[in-house]
């Protein structure tokens, strides 16, 4: 047995107690010089990998037994953080336990169990830094230009001024970190613009999250040099004679999926055709390295930061109308019960006939005559697509697929970057239809790679923990719904029933959001362990290779091991590489989501700065000891601080999650509808404050 595995096995089986290196050498018969060096190197590597830790008495024990784990740190704007670990719940890190670590760093954390049943941790080692630059604004303080870090948690930052930069007050500056120890030392490297320039605020947040719009010249050169000619090749199925459409938002330019459909007896032959990005982005090329580093395209208020240069994402890889394009196709026979009875995975060549929008397809579904007259060739196709998606969705609902229907904001900005309006993003039949088709294709590809025993990436969503489900059951219980059954292994269909119960009620957004927070985070993994939220045993991401690196990798695996002659010798190398890709892609996805949320909160606060005094109705979305949060119809959330409730002294009951007036017995609880007035907002701190307006008493 390999020495590394032998040491782990001995400790896990409890055959031995933690020992010093000398004791290990004696136990394993490795006291001779050469063998002792091998043992020392193995123990050091196990310690570096955070499999073992050393006690104060120099004894090696399992990291798990010592409450030590490794993971990736995410820091909340309020200063505390969470470490995402490979197994188990995220570890909460209080502000004083973070030390010099920053969001995105790979860290080692020691977990402490508290007497009240909670746990938290402290960071004891930083394995890998992820942040090498920070942003700040030049301010005139005490008669000199001073660098003020955008991240207020960093406090005072020492600034080494480069004479190459001609700085003035208000410049937003990118600075390189020279020393992480507080107070941090940085050096200015680039002026991004002035704080009042349109879009600079968004650019600053993106770069704070290590999301850089500019591509390296080497990647751009390669993108510009790809062969743009599209002709039928051996091994490609020519589908250019099929009626083909894309359906996307009005502003979308990276069109990576197209649809064909035909009725054959009582079944539908549904074709999901995905841009063949892997044909153009070769493995280990400069383009591939940059796509791996980015991991995903990032969509924010006024721009898209693409994973691939625009010449690819909006050009030869985009399934633009009336242009031949290479694709990978998943052609499925969908039965009346929504099951896929047969399928074909193939490289193909397609030509989109119509570039449709969700708005247009929704109008056609609802019988809008003007739109139907505009697209007479698509009337039958849209009807068939709607019927096919209904079949698929009915099957998914039967498996327990949870439709969270999260309310998202649609922020509209003018050319100067100022917000003109914030609306709730609507999701209708056309959006759901495309989602159904993409989910079906992703499931089929996942099943195929699993059954074929070939290396691939999977999109996994593990079963929620008992602890989080118990907490969630308590929340919905307070809202009048009793969850039945054991919390040890909750089934998706049980959570689906909760959503159905609250749908159409004021409490629905709260119930939906709290459910999502109670779930494990979906992530990428080389092992197909299933997707709890979708109720599926097998799932992957295959349908968006223009904007997601894992999809591009899945395409490559299909090319290597399904479409072509598999090179068995490379399988082990690919399997090892997929672990790294899964970890990187999962992190980059979380990082993009955090950046998008930060920018959205910043813009919402900016919008509310111009609406001080506005009166609106909302629903209580959270209750704490310092007040309650209210979410408005347009998704903006603000805090009603307990100090502003002057009619009584309010006490917080954590068990029932409500504030109760000591004298009046007036209550504020989750899901309660209230009226508020906008008291204040702070764009820099991403905060919005409300005051509660009591209902007027009727006149006698």
N, C-alpha and C positions, 0 to 999 in steps of 0.2 A: 504494500500500500504506500502511496505517496506520503512523504513525511508530514507535509502540511495537513493532509486529511487525517493522518494517524493521530496527530496532536489534538485536532478538533474533536475527533471521535472519542478519544480517551476522556476529554473534559465533558463532552455532552453526555456520555454514558455514565459519568460519575465514577469511573473506575479509578481515577486519581483525583487528588485535591490540587488546587493551584500550587505550582512549584516554582522555585527559582531556576535559572538556567543551569546551575550546577546540578540541582536535583533532577531536572529533565535529562541532562546528559547521563547521569548514573542510571536513571530508570530505563532509558532507551539504549544504553550501551554505546554512547557516543562521546566518550571521554577523550579519545585520541584526537590529536590536533586537527587533522583534516575533517573528521566527522564533527568535531566540536564547532568548527567554523561554519559547516553546513547547517548545524542546528541553530547557531546564533543568527545566521542570515535568514533562516526560515521564520524564527520567532520575531525578528525585526520586521519582516515583510507582513506577517500576520498582525503585528501591532500597527504598522503603517496603514493596512487595509481596514483597521478598526474591527477586526475579528477577535483579537485579544487585547487586553489592557494590562498594564503593570501596576501592581499595588505599591504602596509606600515601602513595603518590605521586599520589593523587587520580585514578587511572585506573579506569574502569568495566569490570568483567568479569562474566561469568556466575557467579551464586552457586554453581551446581553445580561449576564449575571451581575455585572457591575452597574447596570442601568445606563450604559453608554451606547449611543447610536450615532450613525452619521446620516447626513441629509443636506438639503438645500434650504437656506434661510430666506424667508420673506419678511420684510419689516413693514409694519403698519405705519401710516403717516403719524399716528399718535405716539410712536416710539417703541411699542412692544413688537414682538415678532413671533413667527411660527417656523419650525423646522419640519419640512416634509421628509419623512423617513420611508424606507422601502416597505416595511411592514408595520401595521398599526396606525393609530391616529397621529395627526400632526402634534408636535411638542410645542407647548406655549412657552415663550421666552420673555420674562419681564424685562423692562428697559435696562435695569442694572445688570442683567445677565448676558447682554449682547457684546459688551466690550467694544473692540474695534471692528467687528464683523459688519458687513454690509449686505444688502439684499442681493441674492444670487450667489453668494459665497457658499462653497461646499464646506460644511463644518462638522465637528464632532461635538455632541451635546451630552451632558450628564443629566439624567432625569431624576427628580426628587418626588417621592410620594408624600403628600401632606396629610396631617391627621384628619382633616375634614373630607378626605376622599379625593381631593383634586391633586393634580400633579403639574409641575412646571420644570423648566430646565435651565441650565446655564451652559454657555459655549465655552469649551475648554481647549479647543484647537481649531485653527482654520486650515483646512486641507488645500483649498484652491480658491484664489481670489477671482471674482468675476467683474468687479468694478475697478477700473483703472483711471477713470476721469470723472470729474464732477462739473456741475454748472453753477454759475453765480452771476450776480449783477453788480456792476461797479457803482458804488454810492459815494457821495461826498460826505465824509464823517470826520469831525474834528479837524477841518481844514485840509483833509487829504483824501485822495481816492482810495477807497477800501473795497475789497472783494467780499460780498455777502453771499454765502452759499445758498442756493435755491432750496436745499434740504435743510430746514431749520433745526433738525435733530443733530446736525454736525456742530452747531454752536459756532464759536469763533474759529476761523480758518486762517492760517498764516499764508500769505500770498507772495510768491516770488514773481515780480513783474518782469516780463520779457520786453526789452527795448524795441523789439520788432513790432509790438502791438501799440498802436497809438490810441490809448484808451481815453474815453470821456465818460462822464456820469450817464448812467442808463444803458451802457453797453452790456449785453448778455455775452458772457465769456465761457468758453470751454477750457477747463484747466486739468492738467495731468497731475495725478497724485504722486507726490514724492515720498511722503511718510504718512502712514495710516494712524500712528499713535496720536491721541488727542493732546494738544490741538493739532489737527491735521495740517500738513504742509503741501501746498499745491503750486503749480507754475502755469500761467496762462499760455495757451497754445493757439487759440482761434477766437475771433470775434464773430458771433453768429448774427448779430444785428443789434438794433436798439430795442429796448423793452416795449416801446410803443409801435414798433413795426408790425404790420399784419402778419399773423402766423408765427411770430417768434416765440410766443408763449408756448404754443403747441410743440414747436421744434425743440425747445428747451426740455420739456418733459420727456419727449421721445429719446433724446440723447442721454438724459439722466438714467433711462432704463436701458442704455446701450443699444438703442435702435437708431441706426444711422442711415439716412436716405441715400447718401452717395455710395456708388459701387466702386470697387477697386478698378483701375483702368484695365488690368489684365482680364477681368471678368467681362467688362464692357466690350473689349476687343474681340473676345471669343464669341460673345452674343451677336455682334455685328457680322461676324464671319461665317455664321452657320449657313448651310445650303438652303435656300428658300424654295427650291424646286420641289413640287409634290407630284410624283407620278406613281402609278401602281407598281408594286414590287412583288417578288415571289414571297409567298407566306402571308400576304395581306389580302383580306377579303374586300372586294370592291363594293361599297354600299352607296355609291354616289347616285344610283337611280332611285333610292328610297326617299320618300317625303320626310324631310328632316327639319326639326326646329330647335332653337335654343330659347329658353325662358329665363330672364334675369331682371334685375332692377333697371330702372331707366338710365342710371348713371354708370352701370357696369361696363367695363371695357375688357376685362380678362374673362372671356367666355370659355369655360373649360368643360362644360357638359352639354350634350345634345340628345334629343329623343327621337326615336322612330316607334311606330306601333301599328299593328295590323291584327284584325280579328280572324282567327282560324277555328271554326266550329264554335265551341263555347269557351275557348281560351283566348287570351291575348298574347301575341308575340311582342314583347316589350324590349326595345333596344336602348341601352344606356351607353352612349359613346363618349369617351373621355379623351381629352387632348393627349397625344402621345409625347409628353414632355421628355420622357427618358430617351427618345430618339435623338433629341437635340442636346440634352444636358448629360454628357458622358461622365461615368463614374471616375472620381479622383481628378477631374479637370478643375481649372480655376473657377468655372461656373458652379461646379458641384460643391467645391469647398465653401464658396460664399453662400450657397443655398443652405448648406448644413449649418453654417454659423448663424444665419438668420432664422432658420427653422420654420418660419411662417410669414405670410404677408400680414401687415398690421393696418387695420382700418380705423381711422380716427375722423374727427369732425370735418376737416377740410381737405383731407388727402389720404392716399394709400401709400404706404411704404412697402413696395412689392418684394417678394422673395427672389424673384428673377427680374432682370432688366426689362424695361417696357418693350424693347424691340422683340422680345420673346413673349412676355406675358400678355401684351396687347396686340402682338403681331402674329408671327408664324405659328405660335402655340394657341392662339385664341381662335375659337371656332366661328369665325366671322361669316356672315351670309354670302353665298355665291362664290365662295373660295374653297378649293379642295384642301383638305387637311388630313394629316395622319392622326389616327386615334387607336385606342384600345377599347374594344367593345365587349360588353356583357349583354348577351341576347338571351332573354328569359321567356319561358312559356308559363304564363300566370293562369292558374286554374280558377274556377268560380269561387272557391273557398280561400283564395289569396295565396295558396301554396305555389311555389315554383317547382314544376314537375320535370323540367328539363332546361338546360342552358348551354350556351356556347361562349367560351372566352377566346377572343382572337384579336390579332392586330388587324387594323382595317384602314380604309381610306373613305372619308365621307365628304359630303358637301351640304352645308346648311342652306335650306331654302328661305327660311324666315327668321329674323331676329325679333322674337316676341318679348314683351314685357309682362310682368306679373299683372299689372293693371289691365292690359288688353285681354289677357287670358281670363282673368276674373270677370270682366265684362261679358265675354263670350259664354262663360259658364252660366251666367245669370241671364242670358238671352238678349243682350244688348244688340239691337238690330243694326245700328250704325257700324259697330265693330265687326259683326258677322258679315255685313255687306263688303267691308274693307278686306276681309280675309275669307272669301267663300271656299277656297281650297282646304281650309283648316277646320271647317265646322264639324265634319264627321270625326276628324282626328282628335279635336278637343273633347268631344263627347266620349270617345273611346278612352282617352287618357283619364278623364274624370271617373269613369266607371271602373277602370283598372285600378286606380289609386284607392277607390273606395273598397275594393276587394282586399288590397294589400293592407290597408289601415285596419279593417275589421279583423283580419288575422292577427295583426300586431297587438291590437287591443285585447284580443282573446289570450295572448301570451303574457299580458300584463304590462305592455309598454306604457310608460308614464309620460304624459304630455304636460310639461311644467307650465307652458304658456306664460313664460316670464314676460313681464311688461318692460319693454325697452324704450329708450328715448330716441327720438329722431330730432337732431339738432340742426337747424337751418341757419347758415351764415351767409353774409353778403361778401362782396369782393374785398372789402377791407378787413374781413375776419370777424366782424361784429355779429352777434347772434340776433337774428330777426325773429325767431320763433322756436319754441321747444314743444314738440308734439309726442304723443304716444305712438310708437311704431305699430302699424296694423299688420296682421298676418291672416290672409284669407285662403280660399281653396287652392289657388294656383301655387302659392308658397308651400302649402302642405302637400300638394300633389308632387312637386319636384322633390321634396323631402322624402316622401314615400318611395319614389323611384330610386333615389340615391341610397337610401337605407337598404333596399332590396339588393341592389348591385353590390354594396359593401358586404352584405351577409353572404351572398353567393361566392364572392371571391375569397372570403375568409374560410368558408367551408371547403372550398376547392384546395386551397393551400394546406389546410390542416389535414384533409383526407389524403393529399398527395405526399405528405411528410416532407415538405420542402421548407427551407428557411423563409420566414416572412415576419412582418410586423403586424400586431393586432391592436385594436382599440379596445381596451378593457375597462370595466367599471365594476369594482368588487362589491360584494354584499355589505351594506352598512353595518357598523358595529352595534352591538346590543346596547351599549351605553348611550349612543346618540339616538337610537330608536326609542329607548325609554324616555329620554328627554323630549323627543318630538311627540310621543304619545301623550305626554303630560300637557304639552302646548295645545294640541288639538282637543284634548279633554277639557281644557279650560274654555274652549270655544264651542263645547257641546257635542263633540264627536268622540265616541269610545272605540279605540282600536282594539280589535279582538286578536286572540292567538298569542303565541310566544314571540318575544322580542329577540330571541336567539337567531332565528332564521326567517326574517320577514320576507314575504313574497312580494314581487313587484305589483301584483294585482291588488294586494291589500292597500298599497299606497295609491294606486290608480283610483280606487273607490273613494278615498279621501278627497282627491281632486274633483271627482264627479259630484260629491256631496256639497262642496263649497262653491262650485262653479256658478257664477252669476251673483254671488253674495259679496258684500263689502269686504269680508275677511279673506277672500280668495287670494289676492296678491301676497298677503302676509303668510298664509298657509303654504303657498307655492314656494316663496322665498325661503321660509324656514325648513321646508322639506329638502330643498336643494342644499342648504347648509348642513343638513343632517347626513347627507350622502358622502361616500368616499369620492375623491376627485378622480374623474376619468383620466386615463393616461395611456401611454404606448408601452407595449411589452412584446417580446418575441414569443411568449407563450399564450395560447388562446384560452383564457380562463372565463370568457363570457362577458356580456354587458348587462348588468343588472337593470339599469334604467330603461333599456329598450326591450328587456325580457328575452334576449337572444343568447344562445349558447356560443355562437361564433360571430365575430364582428371585426371589421378592419376599416381603414380609411383608404379608399381607392379612387374616389370621385373628384378630388381637387388637387391634382399634382402641380398646377400653376402656383398655388398659394400655400400648400402644406408639404413639407419635406417628406414626412412618412408616406404619403400617397405616391410620391415620386419613387421612393424606395420599393414600395409594393409593386409598382410597375416594373422596376428592374428585376425583382425576384420572379415575376411572371415571365419576363423575357428570358431569364437565365434557365429557369427550371421547369417551365410549363410549355412555352412556345418553342423553345430550342432544345438542343440535346444537352441535358444537365452535365455539368462538370463536377462529378462527385467529390473530387479532390478539394474543390473550393468551398464545399458546404460548411466545413468546420470554421473556416476563416470568416465566412459570411455570418454564421450564427454568433460568433464572438463580436463581430462588428455591429450586429443588430442591437446588442445590449447597449452599446455606447450611443447608437442613434436613438434608441428608445428613450434613454435618460435625457439626452440633449434636447430632443424634440419636445418631451413633456415639460422640461424646464422653460424652453423658449415659448411654448404655448402659454404657460402660466404668466411669464414675464410680459407677453403681449397683452393678455387680458388685464393685468395690473396696470399697464400703461394706458390702455384704452379707458379703464375705469377712472384713473387719475385725471385724465384729460376731460372726460365727461363731467366729473365732479367739479373740476376747475371752471368749466364753461357754464355749468348750471349756477355756480355761485356768482360768476360774472353777470349772468343774465338777471339774477335776483337782486344784485346791487342796484339795478335800474328799476326795480319794482318794489322798493321799500314802501310799506303801507298798504300793499295789495291784500285784499281779503279773499280767501278761498276755502273750499271744503276739502277735507282729506280724511285719511284713515290712519289710526294709530298703528305704526309698523314695528314699534319696539318700546319697551318700558324698562327703565333703569332707576337706580336710587337717586340719580341727579335730574330726572325728568322723563319725557317721552318723545319719541320721534313720530313725525306725521308725514305720510306720503301723499302728495297731491295727484290729481288726475294725470298731469303731464309727467309723472314719475319723479319730480323733484322732492327730495326729502329734507326736512329741517327739524331742529330740536326746540321743543318747548321746555325751557329750563325750569326746574322745580321752584327756583327763587322767584320766577315770574308769576307763580300761582299764589296770589296774595290774599285770597278769600279764606284760606285755612292753612293749617300745618298738615302736610301730606306725608304719609308713611309708606315705604315701599315693602311689599310682601313678595319676596323672591319665589315662594312656592306657587303663588297664583299669578305672578307677573303683573301686578297692578299697583297703582298708587291710590291710597284711600285717605280722604280728609278726616282728621281726628275728630272734628266737631260736626261737620256737615254730613260725613259718610259718603260724600261724593266720590265716584270712582273713575279712574282712567285705566282702561285695559286694552289688550291687543284686539285689533279689528274694529274698535269703536270709531264711529264716524264723528268728526269734530270740525269746528270752524276755526280758522286761524287768521292772524294778520302777520304779514312779513315784517319782522322787527329789524333784521340786519343780515348782511352777508359779507363774506370775506373771500375774495378770489384766491389770495395767496395761501390762506389756510384751508381752502376748499370747504368752508362751512356756511350753513344757512341757519338763521335763528328765527323762530316764530314766537308769537304770544297767543295764548288760548283766548278765544272769544266765547263766553258763555251764551247759551241760547237765551234770547229775549223772553221775558215773562209776558204771557198774553195779557192784554188790558182787560180790566174788570168791566 
